[in-house]
Amino acid sequence: MHTVAVLALDQVIAFDLATPAEVFGRTPLPDGSPAYRVRVCGAAPTVDAGMFTLRPPYGLEALADADTIIVPGCADPGRRVPDEVVTVLLRAAAAGTRIASICSGAFVLAATGLLDGHRATTHWVAAAELAARYPAVRVDPNVLFVDNGQLLTSAGAAAGIDMCLSMIRRDYGSAVAAHAARLSVVPLEREGGQAQFIVHDQPPTPRGCALEPVLRWIQDNSAKNLTLDDIATYAGMSTRTLNRRFREHTGTTPLQWLLRARIRQAQHLLESTGHPVDRIAGQVGFGSPTAFRGRFKRVVGTSPHSYRAAFAGPVRTNERHVLSDRTE
């Protein structure tokens, strides 16, 4: 039987710990027998799990004969990883054990050096910190999980389920994985990546900086057909100086800032109204619905129609026809 060891470290995120325990632990084979043996292993007899204290039934020694090791996220991703944990993970990797992380568990794997030179992901909130702390890791914040064969990393929360189901399909085939997905009441595969869950606010700007009035004006006028010259005229500076100031204060260009403001407004309209997608494209300042769809897909990671289906609240009865819009 395939053995899955779930590593519980202090400050472990309970959801991340429970996800592999439940998904793997409740997966049956076609004859009804369990597909996996699941062990929760701790580096200490008791583990701080936030709202409760966990007493793992196994210690680190149980990782030695595991076929798969899952590293859940911890509340403080910057917390030092114990030397004995680094040692046991490196030893397991050298033996060919499959190792996967959920959410900020990627920080634990990165601390061992196992992710150096590899593409990896984590929760989008922590992606920039992971990239800054471990520059040898190629961090991709826009995907639900990354499968490098022996090493896997997933984004936050439900993305761990997606990764677990993918491993089940690799181990036992699509039929077993599909049944596991039905038991978890989730799709076997989800469209898009975690980019669709990112709140696309504008980059932070120091309050009181010289560009603050310009940024507010762009936000207020984003639906208009603004050009770089228009923004520079309002700011009272040349386009060259404007671009340089934007780079210094926001890390992006005026036109990229404008496009991001339009996409954020489009997300709001898709969530809160029943307006057709083509109408929203015009409302937020895109002259072409095709250009809007292309830009939305690049920024958010999914189409406007799929975004609305995932995030829209109830619509009024006379607007329900737009949800069957076939122009996507």
C-alpha positions in Angstrom: 0.0 0.0 0.0 1.2 3.5 -0.9 2.2 5.4 2.3 1.6 9.1 2.6 3.3 10.9 5.5 2.0 14.4 6.4 4.6 16.5 8.2 3.2 18.6 11.1 5.5 21.4 12.2 4.7 24.0 14.8 2.2 26.6 13.6 0.9 24.2 11.0 -2.2 25.4 9.1 -4.9 23.0 10.1 -6.6 23.1 6.7 -3.4 22.3 4.9 -2.8 19.4 7.3 -6.3 18.0 7.0 -6.4 18.2 3.2 -4.0 15.4 2.3 -5.1 13.4 5.3 -8.7 13.4 4.2 -8.2 13.2 0.4 -5.7 10.4 0.5 -7.2 8.7 3.6 -10.6 8.4 2.0 -9.6 7.3 -1.5 -10.7 3.7 -2.2 -9.6 1.4 -5.0 -12.2 -0.2 -7.3 -12.4 -3.3 -5.0 -13.2 -1.0 -2.0 -9.8 -1.4 -0.3 -8.0 1.8 0.8 -5.6 3.2 -1.8 -3.3 4.9 0.8 -2.0 4.5 4.3 -1.8 8.0 5.8 0.5 8.9 8.7 0.7 12.3 10.5 4.3 12.8 11.6 5.6 15.5 13.9 9.0 16.8 14.8 7.9 16.9 18.5 5.4 15.0 20.6 3.0 18.0 20.5 2.5 20.5 17.7 1.0 24.0 17.9 -1.8 24.0 15.3 -3.2 27.4 16.2 -6.6 26.8 17.7 -5.6 23.5 19.1 -2.6 21.3 20.0 -1.9 18.3 17.9 -0.3 15.1 19.1 1.0 13.4 16.0 1.0 9.6 16.3 4.3 9.3 14.4 7.7 11.0 14.6 10.2 12.0 11.9 11.5 8.5 11.7 8.2 7.4 10.0 9.2 9.6 7.0 11.9 7.1 6.1 9.6 4.5 4.6 7.0 6.9 3.2 6.3 6.8 -0.6 5.0 10.4 -0.5 5.7 13.2 2.0 3.3 16.2 2.2 4.5 19.4 3.8 1.6 21.6 4.9 1.9 25.4 5.3 2.7 27.2 8.5 1.3 30.4 9.8 4.7 32.0 9.9 6.5 31.1 6.6 9.7 32.8 7.8 10.0 30.6 10.8 13.3 28.7 10.9 13.0 25.1 9.8 14.6 22.7 12.4 17.8 21.1 11.3 16.5 17.6 11.8 13.6 18.3 9.5 15.9 19.6 6.8 18.1 16.4 7.2 15.2 14.0 7.0 13.7 15.7 3.9 17.0 15.7 2.1 17.5 12.1 2.9 14.1 11.2 1.7 14.6 13.2 -1.6 17.9 11.3 -2.1 16.1 8.1 -1.7 13.6 9.0 -4.4 10.6 9.8 -2.2 8.0 12.1 -3.7 7.7 15.3 -1.7 4.9 17.9 -2.1 4.1 21.1 -0.3 0.8 22.9 0.3 0.6 26.7 0.5 3.5 28.2 2.5 4.9 24.7 2.9 7.0 25.7 -0.1 9.1 27.8 2.3 10.1 24.6 4.1 11.1 22.8 0.9 13.0 25.9 -0.3 14.9 26.1 3.0 16.3 22.6 2.2 17.6 23.7 -1.2 15.4 21.1 -2.9 13.6 23.7 -5.0 16.7 25.5 -6.2 16.6 25.8 -10.0 13.0 24.5 -10.1 9.7 26.2 -10.9 7.5 26.3 -7.8 4.4 28.0 -6.4 2.8 29.0 -3.1 -0.1 31.1 -2.0 -0.2 34.3 -4.1 0.0 36.4 -1.0 3.4 34.9 -0.1 4.8 34.5 -3.6 6.8 37.7 -3.6 8.3 36.8 -0.2 9.3 33.3 -1.4 11.0 34.7 -4.5 12.8 37.3 -2.5 13.9 34.9 0.2 15.0 32.1 -2.2 16.1 33.7 -5.5 17.3 30.4 -6.8 13.6 29.2 -6.9 11.6 30.1 -10.0 8.4 31.2 -8.4 5.2 31.1 -10.5 2.3 32.8 -8.6 -0.3 32.2 -11.3 -0.8 28.5 -11.1 -2.7 26.1 -8.7 0.2 23.7 -8.5 3.5 22.8 -10.1 4.5 19.1 -10.7 8.2 18.6 -11.3 7.9 14.8 -11.0 9.5 14.1 -7.6 8.8 17.6 -6.2 5.4 19.3 -6.2 4.2 22.6 -4.8 0.7 24.0 -4.6 -0.9 27.3 -3.9 -3.1 27.9 -0.9 -6.1 26.1 0.6 -8.2 24.3 -2.1 -5.2 24.2 -4.5 -3.8 21.5 -2.2 -6.8 19.3 -3.1 -6.1 19.8 -6.9 -2.5 18.7 -6.3 -3.6 15.6 -4.3 -6.0 14.6 -6.9 -3.3 14.9 -9.6 -1.1 12.6 -7.6 -3.9 10.1 -7.1 -4.4 10.1 -10.9 -0.7 9.5 -11.4 -0.6 6.6 -8.9 -3.9 4.8 -9.7 -5.4 6.3 -12.9 -8.2 8.7 -13.8 -11.1 6.5 -12.6 -9.8 6.3 -9.0 -8.9 10.0 -9.1 -12.4 10.9 -10.4 -14.0 8.9 -7.7 -11.8 10.7 -5.1 -12.9 14.0 -6.5 -16.6 13.1 -6.3 -16.1 12.1 -2.6 -14.5 15.5 -2.0 -17.3 17.2 -4.0 -14.8 19.0 -6.2 -14.0 18.9 -9.9 -11.1 16.6 -10.9 -9.6 19.6 -12.8 -10.3 23.3 -12.4 -10.0 25.8 -15.2 -7.4 28.6 -14.8 -4.9 29.2 -12.1 -4.7 31.1 -8.8 -4.4 34.4 -10.7 -8.2 34.5 -10.9 -8.3 34.6 -7.1 -5.8 37.5 -6.7 -7.3 40.8 -5.8 -5.8 43.1 -8.4 -5.5 46.3 -6.5 -3.1 48.9 -7.7 0.5 48.7 -6.5 0.9 50.5 -3.1 2.1 54.0 -3.4 3.4 56.1 -0.5 0.7 58.4 0.8 1.6 62.0 0.0 4.0 61.2 -2.8 4.1 63.5 -5.8 2.2 61.0 -8.0 -0.8 60.4 -5.7 -3.1 63.0 -7.4 -2.1 61.6 -10.8 -3.0 58.1 -9.7 -6.3 59.2 -8.3 -7.1 61.0 -11.6 -6.2 57.9 -13.7 -8.5 55.8 -11.5 -11.3 58.3 -11.8 -10.9 58.6 -15.6 -9.9 55.1 -16.5 -13.0 54.5 -18.6 -12.0 57.4 -20.9 -9.8 57.0 -24.0 -6.7 58.2 -22.2 -3.3 58.4 -23.8 0.2 58.8 -22.3 0.2 62.4 -23.5 -3.1 63.0 -21.7 -1.7 61.6 -18.4 1.5 63.6 -18.8 -0.4 66.8 -19.5 -2.5 66.4 -16.4 0.7 65.6 -14.4 2.4 68.7 -15.8 5.5 66.8 -17.0 7.0 65.3 -20.1 6.1 61.7 -21.0 9.7 60.7 -20.4 9.7 62.2 -16.9 6.3 60.7 -16.2 7.5 57.2 -17.2 10.6 57.5 -15.0 8.5 58.8 -12.0 6.0 55.9 -12.4 8.8 53.4 -12.4 10.3 54.9 -9.3 7.1 55.0 -7.3 5.0 52.2 -8.6 7.3 49.8 -10.4 5.2 50.0 -13.6 4.3 52.3 -16.4 1.4 54.8 -16.6 -0.4 52.8 -19.3 0.1 49.5 -17.4 -1.4 51.2 -14.3 -4.3 52.4 -16.4 -5.0 48.9 -17.8 -4.8 47.3 -14.4 -7.3 49.9 -13.1 -9.7 49.0 -16.0 -9.4 45.2 -15.3 -10.1 45.7 -11.6 -13.2 47.7 -12.4 -14.2 45.0 -14.9 -13.9 42.4 -12.1 -16.2 44.5 -9.9 -18.8 44.8 -12.6 -18.6 41.0 -13.4 -19.1 40.2 -9.8 -21.9 42.7 -9.0 -23.9 43.3 -12.2 -25.5 41.3 -15.0 -24.2 43.5 -17.8 -23.1 41.6 -20.9 -19.4 41.2 -21.3 -19.2 43.4 -24.4 -21.0 46.2 -22.5 -18.5 45.9 -19.6 -15.6 46.1 -22.0 -16.9 49.6 -23.1 -17.8 50.7 -19.6 -14.2 50.2 -18.3 -12.5 51.8 -21.3 -11.7 49.1 -23.8 -12.6 50.0 -27.4 -12.7 46.4 -28.5 -14.4 43.5 -26.7 -11.8 41.2 -28.2 -9.0 43.3 -26.7 -10.7 43.3 -23.4 -11.1 39.5 -23.3 -7.4 39.1 -24.2 -6.2 41.5 -21.6 -8.5 40.1 -18.9 -7.3 36.6 -19.6 -3.6 37.6 -19.4 -4.1 39.5 -16.1 -6.6 37.4 -14.3 -5.8 33.9 -15.8 -9.3 33.1 -17.0 -12.0 34.5 -19.3 -14.5 37.1 -18.2 -17.3 34.6 -18.5 -15.5 32.0 -16.3 -14.6 34.7 -13.8 -18.3 35.7 -13.5 -19.4 32.1 -13.2 -17.0 31.6 -10.3 -17.4 34.9 -8.4 -20.7 36.6 -9.3 -23.4 37.0 -6.7 -27.1 36.3 -7.5 -28.3 38.4 -10.5 -31.7 39.9 -11.0 -34.2 37.8 -12.9 -34.3 40.1 -16.0 -30.5 39.8 -16.3 -30.1 36.0 -16.1 -29.8 35.8 -19.9 -26.4 37.3 -19.8 -25.0 34.2 -18.0 -25.6 32.2 -21.1 -23.7 34.7 -23.2 -21.9 32.7 -26.0 -19.5 35.4 -27.2 -16.6 34.3 -24.9 
